[in-house]
Amino acid sequence: MRHLIKAWAKRFGIDDWDIRTEKITPGQIEYNGEDYFIGVERDFGSRTAIIYHDIPLCEESIIHELLHIVFPEPNPDETHMDYERWITEAAQNINKNESTATRRKSTKKML
């Protein structure tokens, strides 16, 4: 996983961050109706992040969490639900078939 995090962090321009992962147990998190948990804790001052997860991480999940570092907040005109949907769709699209450079030019919110 570390090599994927490093590769994607470099592509997203956040390779100066110290990003690690930590497996958690179900007793450590409140699920709010979800079946699993993957989330990122970010410290912008120290440029560190921890991706917490209770299931194995896949490349798309790593991309998703890294996008939360690159785009830490919703745009002023979008709800948190819209922001989360956009992050999810961006991670899927990037992982499937589009380079970051192409999306940087064609998507106003993307890198």
C-alpha positions as CSV (number, residue, x, y, z in Angstrom):
1,M,0.0,0.0,0.0
2,R,2.8,2.4,0.8
3,H,4.0,2.4,-2.8
4,L,0.5,3.3,-4.0
5,I,0.2,6.1,-1.5
6,K,3.6,7.5,-2.5
7,A,2.8,7.3,-6.2
8,W,-0.6,9.0,-6.0
9,A,0.6,11.6,-3.5
10,K,3.3,12.5,-6.0
11,R,0.7,12.8,-8.9
12,F,-1.5,15.0,-6.7
13,G,1.4,17.2,-5.6
14,I,1.2,16.2,-1.9
15,D,4.3,14.1,-1.9
16,D,5.8,16.3,0.9
17,W,3.1,14.9,3.3
18,D,3.8,12.0,5.7
19,I,0.8,9.8,5.0
20,R,0.4,6.5,6.7
21,T,-2.4,3.9,7.3
22,E,-3.7,2.4,10.4
23,K,-6.0,-0.6,10.7
24,I,-8.7,-0.2,13.3
25,T,-11.2,-2.5,14.9
26,P,-15.0,-2.2,14.9
27,G,-15.0,-1.1,18.5
28,Q,-12.9,2.0,17.7
29,I,-15.4,3.7,15.4
30,E,-19.1,4.7,15.3
31,Y,-20.5,3.3,12.0
32,N,-23.6,5.4,11.6
33,G,-25.3,2.7,9.5
34,E,-22.2,1.9,7.4
35,D,-20.8,-1.6,7.0
36,Y,-17.2,-0.5,7.0
37,F,-15.0,2.5,7.7
38,I,-12.3,4.2,5.7
39,G,-11.4,7.8,6.6
40,V,-8.5,10.2,6.8
41,E,-7.3,12.4,9.6
42,R,-5.4,15.4,8.3
43,D,-3.0,17.8,10.0
44,F,-2.4,20.6,7.5
45,G,0.1,22.4,9.8
46,S,2.5,19.4,10.1
47,R,1.5,18.0,6.7
48,T,0.7,14.6,8.1
49,A,-2.3,12.3,7.5
50,I,-3.5,8.9,8.7
51,I,-5.9,6.8,6.7
52,Y,-7.9,4.7,9.1
53,H,-9.5,1.6,7.8
54,D,-11.2,-1.6,9.1
55,I,-11.2,-3.4,5.7
56,P,-8.3,-3.8,3.3
57,L,-7.5,-0.7,1.3
58,C,-7.8,-0.7,-2.5
59,E,-6.2,1.8,-4.9
60,E,-9.5,3.6,-5.4
61,S,-9.9,4.1,-1.6
62,I,-6.4,5.5,-1.4
63,I,-7.1,7.9,-4.2
64,H,-10.4,8.9,-2.5
65,E,-8.7,9.7,0.8
66,L,-5.8,11.6,-0.8
67,L,-8.4,13.8,-2.6
68,H,-9.7,14.8,0.8
69,I,-6.2,16.2,1.4
70,V,-6.0,18.0,-1.9
71,F,-9.6,19.3,-1.6
72,P,-10.2,19.6,2.2
73,E,-13.6,21.3,2.1
74,P,-16.7,21.5,-0.1
75,N,-17.0,24.5,-2.4
76,P,-19.1,27.3,-0.9
77,D,-22.0,26.4,-3.2
78,E,-22.1,22.6,-2.5
79,T,-23.3,20.5,0.4
80,H,-21.1,18.0,2.2
81,M,-23.1,15.2,0.5
82,D,-22.3,16.8,-3.0
83,Y,-18.7,17.2,-2.0
84,E,-18.4,13.5,-0.9
85,R,-20.2,12.4,-4.1
86,W,-17.7,14.5,-6.2
87,I,-14.7,13.0,-4.4
88,T,-16.1,9.5,-4.9
89,E,-16.7,10.1,-8.6
90,A,-13.3,11.7,-9.1
91,A,-11.5,8.8,-7.4
92,Q,-13.4,6.3,-9.6
93,N,-12.7,8.3,-12.8
94,I,-9.0,8.8,-12.1
95,N,-8.5,5.2,-11.1
96,K,-10.3,3.9,-14.2
97,N,-9.1,5.9,-17.1
98,E,-8.0,9.4,-16.8
99,S,-4.6,10.9,-16.0
100,T,-4.3,13.6,-13.4
101,A,-2.8,16.0,-15.9
102,T,-5.8,15.6,-18.2
103,R,-8.3,16.2,-15.4
104,R,-6.3,19.2,-14.1
105,K,-7.0,20.9,-17.4
106,S,-10.6,19.8,-17.8
107,T,-12.2,19.9,-14.3
108,K,-12.2,23.2,-12.5
109,K,-12.1,21.6,-9.0
110,M,-9.6,18.9,-9.9
111,L,-5.9,19.6,-9.5
